[in-house]
Amino acid sequence: MSKSRFPVAGAVTDAIRRGAASAKLARRRMRQPANLHVPPGTLAVQPGAAPTKVTVLAFGPDGVTDGVVDRADQIDGIAGDARVVWVNVDGLGNADLLKQLGERFGIHPLALEDATDTSPRAKVETFDAATFVVMPLPHQDERGFWTEQLSIWLSGRHVITFQEVPGEDCLAAVRARIRGEHARIRTRDAAYLAYAIIDATVDGYFPAIDGICTMVEDLEDAVFRQPTQAQLMQIRRARSELIRMRRLLLPVRDTTMTLLGMEATFGPDARPYLRDLHDHVLRALDQVETDRSMANDLLEIYMTSVNMKLGETSKVLTIIATLFMPLTFIAGIYGMNFRHMPELEWEWGYGWALGLMGATTIGLMIYFWRKGWMRDSTKP
């Protein structure tokens, strides 16, 4: 971005195209589930899914152990008798390994299907003593704002998470807290870890929301000064991303409300944290709604500003045409060249005609100025 915090028109166009492509892909995934016309609980790997990488992070008050495994039966060797075991699955391209994990941890086939079918909205379900949560995990990079699906299986001391895309994300902060000494999370149970993962996911929305809010506020000042087509594209991008965020966060709000009522899974000690999590979701939704209203108003301001500029241009052209109308009339009268016109033979006739034209023009300009028609109404 430039010093004015606005990219040049070409960069804006590229960003809009990337954001629009991401939004179209997200809408397409939401419209139609991937596992259509197959028996319920069928595990189907999506085309182009990333290779599967399984990372184990086992911890307790006494320490942390971690490692990468190729088979589900290798997990116990790393986990040992740790208080909490976090198994993170990056990439959903290895169906055999996913089935092994499902069998090893008793993951219900419907939950495993939802973990690989990346079209479901945010939700929470219970399967006997286990809890299954689906959340959209936010990302903000050069491609703009986009999300991947995060699925969480909570059962006993195990937390199994499934992610579409390997790489750095907002869950890195949770891993750093676990590895830190004297961390509170290492003294808590697996349910608290599941809460921490969901909380980090929700917090990941705030930088993206703040970025859009800043862009909308800057655009508000720029649109008043000089509306351009690049600004219109930025307004459209902001409205599109805010609508997408609202569609993502509304199910997240319902999910956190459901978690608040799950007393068997989250004990009394965890309830204050869940209330704080729900408050974060409501704050994010409120900010999205406020920014969406500002973006809608900004579009109206842009159209009004463009219409005012067009009106000013039309007014100037109208004034010019009005000034030349009497001049054309005078020139037409004296250009008829009738034989008995008194001024044609007059020695001062030419000067008289020019003086009459000048006096008429000056008189009309004074009249227009006093009426306020020659002032720029777009400026205060």
C-alpha positions as CSV (number, residue, x, y, z in Angstrom):
1,M,0.0,0.0,0.0
2,S,1.0,3.6,-0.6
3,K,1.4,6.2,2.1
4,S,-2.2,7.2,1.8
5,R,-3.1,3.5,2.6
6,F,-4.8,3.1,-0.8
7,P,-3.3,0.8,-3.4
8,V,-2.9,1.9,-6.9
9,A,-5.8,1.1,-9.3
10,G,-4.0,-2.0,-10.8
11,A,-3.3,-3.4,-7.3
12,V,-6.9,-2.8,-6.2
13,T,-8.2,-4.6,-9.3
14,D,-5.9,-7.6,-8.6
15,A,-7.0,-7.7,-5.0
16,I,-10.7,-7.4,-5.9
17,R,-10.3,-10.3,-8.4
18,R,-8.5,-12.5,-5.7
19,G,-11.1,-11.6,-3.1
20,A,-14.0,-12.2,-5.5
21,A,-12.6,-15.6,-6.6
22,S,-12.3,-16.6,-2.9
23,A,-15.8,-15.4,-2.2
24,K,-17.2,-17.3,-5.1
25,L,-15.4,-20.5,-4.1
26,A,-16.8,-20.1,-0.5
27,R,-20.3,-19.6,-1.8
28,R,-20.0,-22.6,-4.1
29,R,-18.9,-24.8,-1.2
30,M,-21.7,-23.6,1.0
31,R,-24.4,-24.2,-1.7
32,Q,-23.7,-27.8,-2.3
33,P,-22.2,-30.5,-0.1
34,A,-19.4,-32.5,-1.6
35,N,-20.7,-35.9,-0.5
36,L,-23.9,-36.0,-2.4
37,H,-25.7,-39.2,-3.5
38,V,-23.5,-41.4,-1.2
39,P,-24.5,-43.3,1.9
40,P,-24.3,-41.3,5.2
41,G,-20.9,-41.7,6.9
42,T,-19.0,-42.3,3.7
43,L,-15.4,-41.0,3.9
44,A,-14.6,-39.3,0.6
45,V,-11.4,-37.4,-0.1
46,Q,-12.0,-34.2,-2.0
47,P,-10.1,-33.6,-5.3
48,G,-7.0,-31.6,-4.7
49,A,-6.9,-32.2,-1.0
50,A,-3.5,-31.6,0.7
51,P,-1.4,-34.6,1.8
52,T,-2.1,-35.6,5.4
53,K,0.3,-34.8,8.2
54,V,-0.4,-35.9,11.7
55,T,1.2,-34.0,14.6
56,V,0.9,-35.1,18.2
57,L,1.3,-32.7,21.1
58,A,1.0,-34.3,24.6
59,F,1.3,-32.2,27.7
60,G,0.6,-31.9,31.4
61,P,1.9,-30.0,34.4
62,D,5.2,-31.9,34.2
63,G,6.1,-31.2,30.6
64,V,5.4,-31.4,26.9
65,T,6.2,-34.0,24.2
66,D,5.5,-33.7,20.6
67,G,6.2,-35.5,17.3
68,V,5.0,-36.4,13.8
69,V,3.5,-39.9,13.1
70,D,2.7,-41.8,9.9
71,R,0.3,-44.3,11.5
72,A,-2.4,-44.0,14.2
73,D,-0.7,-46.8,16.3
74,Q,2.4,-44.6,16.8
75,I,0.4,-41.9,18.7
76,D,0.5,-43.7,22.0
77,G,4.3,-43.9,21.9
78,I,4.4,-40.1,22.0
79,A,1.4,-39.4,24.2
80,G,2.3,-41.8,27.0
81,D,0.3,-41.0,30.1
82,A,0.1,-37.3,29.4
83,R,-2.9,-35.5,30.9
84,V,-4.0,-34.1,27.5
85,V,-3.2,-35.3,24.0
86,W,-3.7,-33.0,21.0
87,V,-3.6,-34.8,17.6
88,N,-3.6,-32.3,14.8
89,V,-4.3,-33.5,11.2
90,D,-3.1,-31.1,8.5
91,G,-4.4,-32.0,5.1
92,L,-7.3,-34.4,4.2
93,G,-5.8,-36.2,1.3
94,N,-5.0,-39.6,2.9
95,A,-8.2,-41.5,3.4
96,D,-6.5,-44.6,4.9
97,L,-4.8,-42.6,7.6
98,L,-8.0,-40.7,8.4
99,K,-9.8,-44.1,8.8
100,Q,-7.1,-45.3,11.1
101,L,-7.5,-42.2,13.3
102,G,-11.3,-42.7,13.2
103,E,-11.0,-46.3,14.4
104,R,-8.2,-45.4,17.0
105,F,-10.2,-42.6,18.7
106,G,-13.7,-43.9,18.1
107,I,-14.7,-41.0,15.8
108,H,-18.2,-41.4,14.6
109,P,-18.4,-42.0,10.8
110,L,-20.7,-39.0,10.4
111,A,-18.2,-36.8,12.2
112,L,-15.4,-38.1,10.1
113,E,-17.5,-37.4,7.0
114,D,-18.1,-33.8,8.1
115,A,-14.4,-33.4,8.8
116,T,-13.5,-34.3,5.2
117,D,-16.5,-32.6,3.6
118,T,-15.5,-28.9,3.9
119,S,-18.9,-27.5,3.1
120,P,-20.7,-27.7,6.5
121,R,-21.4,-24.5,8.5
122,A,-20.2,-24.0,12.1
123,K,-22.0,-26.5,14.4
124,V,-21.6,-28.6,17.5
125,E,-22.8,-32.2,17.9
126,T,-22.5,-34.8,20.7
127,F,-21.8,-38.5,20.1
128,D,-22.2,-40.4,23.4
129,A,-19.3,-39.1,25.6
130,A,-17.6,-37.3,22.7
131,T,-18.2,-33.7,21.3
132,F,-17.7,-32.7,17.7
133,V,-17.3,-29.1,16.7
134,V,-17.0,-27.5,13.2
135,M,-15.6,-24.0,12.9
136,P,-14.4,-21.8,10.0
137,L,-10.7,-21.0,10.6
138,P,-9.9,-17.5,9.3
139,H,-6.8,-16.4,7.4
140,Q,-5.6,-13.0,6.2
141,D,-2.8,-12.8,3.7
142,E,-2.0,-11.4,0.2
143,R,-5.0,-13.3,-1.1
144,G,-7.3,-11.3,1.2
145,F,-9.6,-12.9,3.8
146,W,-10.4,-16.6,3.4
147,T,-11.3,-19.5,5.7
148,E,-10.6,-23.2,5.9
149,Q,-12.6,-25.7,7.9
150,L,-11.5,-26.7,11.4
151,S,-13.1,-29.8,12.9
152,I,-12.6,-30.7,16.5
153,W,-13.2,-34.1,18.1
154,L,-13.2,-34.0,21.9
155,S,-13.2,-37.3,23.8
156,G,-11.7,-38.0,27.2
157,R,-8.2,-36.7,27.3
158,H,-7.9,-36.5,23.5
159,V,-8.5,-33.5,21.2
160,I,-8.4,-34.4,17.5
161,T,-8.4,-31.4,15.1
162,F,-8.7,-31.7,11.3
163,Q,-7.5,-28.8,9.0
164,E,-7.7,-28.5,5.3
165,V,-4.5,-26.5,4.7
166,P,-1.1,-27.1,6.3
167,G,0.9,-24.1,7.4
168,E,0.9,-21.3,9.9
169,D,-2.5,-20.2,11.4
170,C,-4.0,-18.6,14.4
171,L,-3.7,-21.8,16.4
172,A,0.1,-21.2,16.6
173,A,-0.6,-19.0,19.6
174,V,-2.2,-22.0,21.5
175,R,0.8,-24.2,20.7
176,A,3.1,-21.5,22.0
177,R,1.2,-21.3,25.2
178,I,1.3,-25.0,25.7
179,R,5.1,-25.0,25.3
180,G,5.6,-22.1,27.6
181,E,6.6,-22.8,31.2
182,H,4.0,-22.3,34.0
183,A,1.2,-22.0,31.4
184,R,-2.3,-22.4,32.9
185,I,-3.4,-24.5,29.9
186,R,-1.0,-27.3,30.9
187,T,-2.8,-27.7,34.2
188,R,-6.3,-28.0,32.7
189,D,-8.1,-30.8,30.9
190,A,-8.9,-31.6,27.3
191,A,-12.1,-29.6,27.4
192,Y,-10.2,-26.5,28.2
193,L,-7.8,-27.1,25.3
194,A,-10.9,-27.4,23.0
195,Y,-12.1,-24.1,24.3
196,A,-8.7,-22.5,23.8
197,I,-8.6,-23.7,20.1
198,I,-12.1,-22.3,19.5
199,D,-11.3,-19.0,21.3
200,A,-8.1,-18.6,19.1
201,T,-10.2,-19.2,16.0
202,V,-12.7,-16.5,17.0
203,D,-10.0,-14.1,17.8
204,G,-8.5,-14.6,14.4
205,Y,-11.5,-12.7,12.9
206,F,-10.7,-9.5,14.6
207,P,-7.6,-8.4,12.6
208,A,-9.5,-9.0,9.3
209,I,-12.5,-7.1,10.6
210,D,-10.3,-4.2,11.8
211,G,-8.6,-4.1,8.4
212,I,-11.9,-3.7,6.6
213,C,-13.1,-1.2,9.1
214,T,-10.0,1.0,8.6
215,M,-10.4,0.7,4.8
216,V,-14.1,1.8,5.0
217,E,-13.2,4.8,7.3
218,D,-10.4,5.9,4.9
219,L,-12.7,5.5,2.0
220,E,-15.3,7.7,3.6
221,D,-13.0,10.7,3.6
222,A,-11.6,10.0,0.1
223,V,-15.1,9.6,-1.5
224,F,-16.1,13.1,-0.4
225,R,-12.9,14.6,-1.8
226,Q,-12.7,12.9,-5.2
227,P,-14.8,9.8,-6.1
228,T,-13.0,7.3,-8.4
229,Q,-13.8,4.0,-9.9
230,A,-11.0,2.3,-7.8
231,Q,-12.9,3.5,-4.7
232,L,-16.1,1.9,-6.0
233,M,-14.3,-1.4,-6.4
234,Q,-12.9,-1.1,-2.8
235,I,-16.4,-0.5,-1.5
236,R,-17.7,-3.5,-3.3
237,R,-14.9,-5.7,-1.9
238,A,-15.5,-4.4,1.6
239,R,-19.3,-5.1,1.3
240,S,-18.7,-8.6,-0.1
241,E,-16.2,-9.6,2.6
242,L,-18.4,-8.2,5.4
243,I,-21.4,-10.2,4.1
244,R,-19.3,-13.3,4.0
245,M,-18.0,-12.7,7.6
246,R,-21.6,-12.2,8.8
247,R,-22.6,-15.5,7.1
248,L,-19.7,-17.3,8.8
249,L,-20.1,-15.7,12.3
250,L,-23.9,-16.2,12.7
251,P,-23.5,-20.1,13.0
252,V,-20.5,-19.5,15.2
253,R,-22.7,-17.5,17.6
254,D,-25.2,-20.4,17.7
255,T,-22.3,-22.9,18.3
256,T,-21.0,-21.0,21.3
257,M,-24.5,-20.7,22.7
258,T,-24.8,-24.5,22.5
259,L,-21.4,-25.0,24.1
260,L,-22.6,-22.8,27.1
261,G,-25.3,-25.3,27.7
262,M,-23.1,-28.4,27.6
263,E,-22.5,-28.8,31.4
264,A,-21.4,-32.4,31.1
265,T,-18.6,-31.6,28.8
266,F,-17.5,-28.2,30.1
267,G,-17.5,-28.0,33.9
268,P,-18.3,-25.1,36.1
269,D,-14.7,-23.8,35.9
270,A,-14.9,-23.5,32.2
271,R,-18.2,-21.7,32.0
272,P,-16.8,-18.2,32.6
273,Y,-14.4,-18.8,29.7
274,L,-17.2,-19.9,27.5
275,R,-19.2,-16.8,28.4
276,D,-16.2,-14.7,27.4
277,L,-15.9,-16.6,24.2
278,H,-19.6,-16.0,23.4
279,D,-19.0,-12.3,24.2
280,H,-16.1,-12.2,21.7
281,V,-18.4,-13.6,19.0
282,L,-21.1,-11.1,19.7
283,R,-18.5,-8.2,19.6
284,A,-17.2,-9.5,16.2
285,L,-20.8,-9.7,14.8
286,D,-21.6,-6.2,16.1
287,Q,-18.5,-4.8,14.4
288,V,-19.3,-6.6,11.2
289,E,-22.9,-5.2,11.3
290,T,-21.6,-1.7,11.9
291,D,-19.1,-1.9,9.2
292,R,-21.6,-3.3,6.8
293,S,-24.0,-0.4,7.4
294,M,-21.0,2.0,6.9
295,A,-20.2,0.3,3.6
296,N,-23.8,0.5,2.4
297,D,-23.9,4.2,3.4
298,L,-20.6,4.7,1.7
299,L,-21.9,3.3,-1.5
300,E,-24.8,5.8,-1.3
301,I,-22.4,8.6,-0.6
302,Y,-20.3,7.6,-3.6
303,M,-23.3,7.7,-5.9
304,T,-24.4,11.0,-4.4
305,S,-21.0,12.5,-4.8
306,V,-20.7,11.3,-8.4
307,N,-24.2,12.8,-9.1
308,M,-23.2,16.1,-7.5
309,K,-20.0,16.2,-9.6
310,L,-22.1,15.5,-12.7
311,G,-24.5,18.2,-11.7
312,E,-21.7,20.7,-11.3
313,T,-20.4,19.9,-14.8
314,S,-23.9,20.2,-16.2
315,K,-24.4,23.5,-14.4
316,V,-21.1,24.9,-15.8
317,L,-22.0,23.9,-19.3
318,T,-25.5,25.3,-18.9
319,I,-24.1,28.7,-17.7
320,I,-21.8,28.8,-20.7
321,A,-24.6,28.0,-23.1
322,T,-26.8,30.6,-21.4
323,L,-24.1,33.3,-21.7
324,F,-23.7,32.7,-25.4
325,M,-27.5,32.7,-26.1
326,P,-27.9,36.5,-26.0
327,L,-24.6,36.9,-27.9
328,T,-25.8,34.6,-30.6
329,F,-29.1,36.6,-30.7
330,I,-27.3,40.0,-31.1
331,A,-24.9,38.6,-33.7
332,G,-27.9,37.1,-35.6
333,I,-29.8,40.4,-35.6
334,Y,-26.8,42.4,-37.0
335,G,-25.9,39.6,-39.4
336,M,-29.2,39.8,-41.3
337,N,-27.8,42.7,-43.4
338,F,-31.1,44.3,-44.2
339,R,-30.7,47.6,-46.2
340,H,-32.6,49.9,-43.9
341,M,-31.2,48.6,-40.5
342,P,-30.1,51.9,-38.8
343,E,-27.0,50.6,-37.1
344,L,-25.4,49.2,-40.3
345,E,-24.3,52.5,-41.6
346,W,-23.4,53.9,-38.2
347,E,-19.8,54.8,-37.7
348,W,-19.8,53.3,-34.1
349,G,-22.1,50.4,-34.9
350,Y,-19.4,47.7,-34.6
351,G,-18.2,49.0,-31.3
352,W,-21.8,49.3,-30.1
353,A,-22.5,45.6,-31.0
354,L,-19.4,44.4,-29.2
355,G,-20.2,46.6,-26.2
356,L,-23.7,45.3,-26.0
357,M,-22.5,41.8,-26.1
358,G,-20.0,42.4,-23.3
359,A,-22.5,44.3,-21.1
360,T,-25.0,41.5,-21.6
361,T,-22.4,38.9,-20.6
362,I,-21.2,40.8,-17.5
363,G,-24.8,41.5,-16.5
364,L,-25.7,37.8,-16.7
365,M,-22.6,36.7,-14.8
366,I,-23.4,39.2,-12.0
367,Y,-26.9,37.9,-11.9
368,F,-25.8,34.2,-11.7
369,W,-23.2,35.0,-9.0
370,R,-25.8,36.7,-6.8
371,K,-28.0,33.7,-7.2
372,G,-25.2,31.4,-6.2
373,W,-25.2,29.5,-9.4
374,M,-21.5,30.1,-10.2
375,R,-20.3,28.6,-6.9
376,D,-19.1,25.0,-6.4
377,S,-21.9,23.3,-4.3
378,T,-19.8,20.2,-3.7
379,K,-17.4,22.2,-1.5
380,P,-18.4,23.5,2.0
